[in-house]
Amino acid sequence: MQDTTEHTDLPDWKSLVQQDVFRFKQFEVHQKDAQMKVNTDAVLLGCWTNVHDKKQCLDIGTGTGVIALMIAQRNPILISWGIDIDQNAAQTAELNMKNSPFSERMFSKQDSVQDFSHENPDRFDLIVSNPPFFSGGTFSLNENKGSVRHTVKLSHSDLLLSVKRLLTSDGCFDLILPYLEGLRFLEMAASYGLYPVKITEVKTKRHKPIERLLLSLSSMQSDVIMRDQLTLHDDAGIYGYSAEYAELSRDFYLFL
């Protein structure tokens, strides 16, 4: 992907995600054979999640490893694991991690989170996931891989049970889901002793309905839940992005 700083048009996301390599400022993501290529959901979660004072991160369903890589860039001491049940995905993530500036503190493993939660003795103070879901709008830019986006091999109940086993008592589980799925997930999470500490509602444009929820959950129930909104696109913004999203993603996109 070429640097487009001299252009005024919004970068062509569809052409970008179809490339074999997606280049960020500090690392690149090889994705030729990836079922789920770099998309807005993943970038949003990687930018948004709070990495301050975190020591160990687990990315569930890591895919190309892009979220784990973004988090590793943002926290120079954090050790980051990515797991994926798909062998090709785990190998792709491993390649991208080894080729990154953060390779010494990044690891990839082919495994289901159900098995991993039983076998792994470590606990993580940050767990992230762009999990599968049954339905949703057209917000993600590469949702044509239905098998990846449906909860066939990983139900939300299995996900929550596994996270509960793997999360430290003061850790956070951060994820992104379509709006309705996110509301249902919050209800289910409470039955597993996981409660929201921050909720960000995501819109494509200000006059559009809420498309996604960015959720941060913790075992410690809080009386005060941080709530805010994020709008992605603004015709008056940088390359068509809103000022808030441009600021959030500035350390990653070449064209910002």
C-alpha positions in Angstrom: 0.0 0.0 0.0 1.5 3.3 -1.0 1.5 6.4 1.2 -1.4 8.5 0.0 -0.7 11.7 2.0 -0.8 13.8 -1.2 -4.3 12.6 -2.2 -7.5 14.1 -1.0 -9.8 11.0 -1.6 -10.7 8.4 1.0 -8.3 5.5 0.7 -9.9 2.5 -1.2 -10.4 0.0 1.6 -11.7 -2.7 -0.7 -8.5 -2.7 -2.7 -6.4 -2.4 0.5 -7.8 -5.5 2.1 -7.5 -7.5 -1.1 -3.8 -7.0 -1.2 -1.5 -9.8 -0.1 0.2 -7.5 2.4 -1.4 -4.7 4.4 1.2 -2.2 5.6 0.9 -0.2 8.8 3.4 2.3 10.0 5.5 -0.1 12.2 4.6 -3.5 10.9 2.9 -5.3 8.0 0.2 -8.0 7.8 0.6 -10.8 5.3 -2.9 -12.0 4.5 -2.9 -13.8 1.1 -4.6 -16.9 2.3 -6.4 -15.4 5.3 -10.2 -16.0 5.7 -10.6 -12.8 7.6 -8.4 -10.0 6.3 -7.6 -6.7 7.9 -10.9 -4.9 8.5 -12.3 -1.9 10.4 -13.5 -4.0 13.3 -10.1 -5.3 14.0 -8.4 -1.9 13.7 -11.0 -0.3 15.9 -10.5 -2.8 18.7 -6.7 -2.7 18.4 -6.8 1.1 18.7 -9.5 1.3 21.4 -8.5 -1.3 24.0 -6.8 0.1 27.1 -3.2 -1.3 27.2 -2.0 0.8 30.1 -0.2 -1.2 32.8 -1.1 -4.5 31.1 1.5 -7.3 31.2 0.0 -10.3 29.3 -2.5 -10.2 26.5 -4.4 -13.0 24.8 -6.0 -12.5 21.4 -8.8 -15.1 20.9 -9.4 -16.0 17.2 -6.3 -14.0 16.2 -6.6 -14.5 12.5 -3.7 -12.6 10.9 -2.6 -11.4 14.3 -3.4 -7.8 13.5 -5.0 -6.9 16.8 -2.2 -8.6 18.8 0.3 -6.7 16.7 -1.4 -3.3 17.3 -1.5 -3.9 21.0 2.1 -5.0 21.1 3.0 -1.7 19.4 1.1 0.3 21.9 2.6 -1.3 25.0 6.4 -1.9 24.7 6.6 -4.4 27.7 3.4 -6.4 27.0 3.7 -10.1 26.1 1.1 -11.0 23.6 -0.4 -14.4 22.7 -2.7 -15.1 19.7 -4.6 -18.3 19.4 -6.8 -19.6 16.6 -8.5 -23.0 16.0 -7.6 -22.7 12.3 -4.1 -24.0 11.4 -3.6 -21.6 8.5 -4.6 -18.6 10.6 -2.3 -19.6 13.5 0.6 -20.0 11.0 -0.2 -16.7 9.3 -0.3 -14.9 12.7 3.0 -16.5 13.6 4.6 -15.3 10.4 3.4 -11.7 10.9 4.5 -11.7 14.6 8.0 -13.0 13.7 8.4 -10.4 11.0 7.4 -7.6 13.3 9.6 -5.3 15.5 7.8 -7.0 18.5 8.7 -10.6 17.7 10.5 -11.4 20.9 7.3 -10.9 23.0 4.7 -12.3 20.6 3.5 -15.9 20.3 0.9 -17.8 18.2 -0.7 -21.2 18.8 -3.2 -23.3 17.0 -5.8 -24.2 19.6 -9.4 -23.7 20.6 -9.9 -21.3 23.4 -11.9 -24.0 25.2 -8.9 -26.3 25.3 -6.4 -23.5 25.9 -8.3 -22.4 28.9 -8.0 -25.8 30.5 -4.4 -26.5 29.4 -2.7 -23.1 29.9 -1.6 -22.2 33.5 -1.1 -18.5 32.8 -3.7 -15.8 33.4 -4.0 -12.7 31.3 -4.8 -9.2 32.5 -6.0 -8.3 29.0 -8.0 -10.6 26.7 -9.3 -9.3 23.3 -11.4 -10.8 20.6 -13.2 -9.9 17.4 -15.5 -12.9 17.9 -17.8 -14.7 15.5 -21.4 -13.6 15.5 -24.7 -14.9 13.9 -25.8 -11.7 12.2 -25.1 -8.1 11.7 -25.0 -5.1 9.3 -22.5 -4.4 6.6 -20.1 -2.5 8.8 -17.0 -4.8 8.5 -15.3 -4.5 5.1 -14.7 -8.2 4.5 -17.7 -10.2 5.9 -18.0 -12.5 2.9 -16.5 -15.4 4.9 -19.6 -16.6 6.6 -18.0 -19.5 8.3 -15.6 -17.2 10.1 -18.4 -14.9 11.3 -20.8 -17.4 12.6 -20.6 -19.0 16.1 -20.3 -22.6 15.0 -17.0 -23.6 16.6 -17.1 -21.0 19.3 -20.4 -20.2 21.0 -20.6 -17.0 23.0 -21.2 -19.1 26.1 -18.0 -21.1 25.5 -16.2 -17.9 24.9 -17.3 -16.4 28.2 -16.6 -19.5 30.2 -13.1 -19.7 28.7 -12.4 -16.0 29.3 -13.6 -16.3 32.9 -11.0 -19.1 33.5 -8.2 -17.1 31.8 -8.7 -13.6 33.0 -7.0 -12.2 36.1 -9.2 -10.9 38.9 -8.4 -7.3 37.9 -8.1 -7.9 34.1 -10.3 -6.7 31.3 -12.0 -8.6 28.4 -12.4 -6.3 25.4 -14.3 -7.1 22.2 -16.3 -5.7 19.4 -19.7 -6.9 18.2 -22.6 -5.7 16.1 -25.0 -3.6 18.1 -27.8 -6.1 18.8 -25.3 -9.0 19.3 -23.4 -6.7 21.7 -26.5 -6.0 23.8 -27.3 -9.8 24.0 -23.7 -10.5 24.9 -23.8 -8.1 27.8 -26.8 -9.8 29.2 -25.1 -13.2 28.9 -21.8 -12.0 30.3 -23.4 -11.0 33.6 -24.4 -14.6 34.2 -20.7 -15.5 33.9 -19.7 -12.8 36.4 -18.3 -10.4 33.7 -19.6 -6.8 33.8 -19.1 -3.7 31.6 -16.7 -1.0 32.6 -16.7 0.8 29.3 -19.1 0.8 26.3 -18.4 2.8 23.1 -21.1 3.0 20.5 -19.7 3.1 17.0 -21.5 4.8 14.0 -20.3 5.1 10.4 -21.7 8.7 10.3 -23.4 10.9 12.9 -26.8 10.6 11.3 -26.6 6.8 11.0 -27.7 4.3 13.6 -25.3 2.6 15.9 -23.5 -0.2 14.1 -21.1 -1.7 16.6 -20.4 -1.8 20.3 -16.9 -1.8 21.7 -17.1 -3.5 25.1 -14.7 -3.7 28.0 -15.7 -6.3 30.7 -14.3 -7.0 34.1 -15.0 -9.4 37.0 -15.3 -6.4 39.2 -18.8 -4.9 38.9 -18.7 -1.1 38.8 -21.4 1.4 39.8 -20.1 3.7 37.1 -19.9 2.5 33.5 -18.0 4.8 31.0 -20.1 5.4 27.9 -19.2 7.3 24.8 -19.7 7.3 21.0 -17.3 7.2 18.1 -18.1 8.2 14.6 -15.9 7.0 11.8 -16.6 9.2 8.8 -16.9 12.9 8.4 -16.8 14.5 5.0 -14.9 17.5 6.5 -12.3 15.3 8.2 -9.0 13.8 7.1 -9.5 11.6 4.1 -13.1 11.4 5.0 -12.4 10.1 8.5 -13.7 11.9 11.5 -11.1 13.8 13.6 -11.7 11.4 16.5 -11.1 8.3 14.5 -8.1 9.8 12.7 -6.6 10.6 16.1 -7.4 7.1 17.4 -5.7 5.3 14.4 -3.0 7.9 13.6 -0.2 5.7 14.9 -1.1 2.9 12.5 -2.4 4.0 9.1 0.2 5.1 6.6 -2.1 7.7 5.1 -2.7 9.5 8.4 
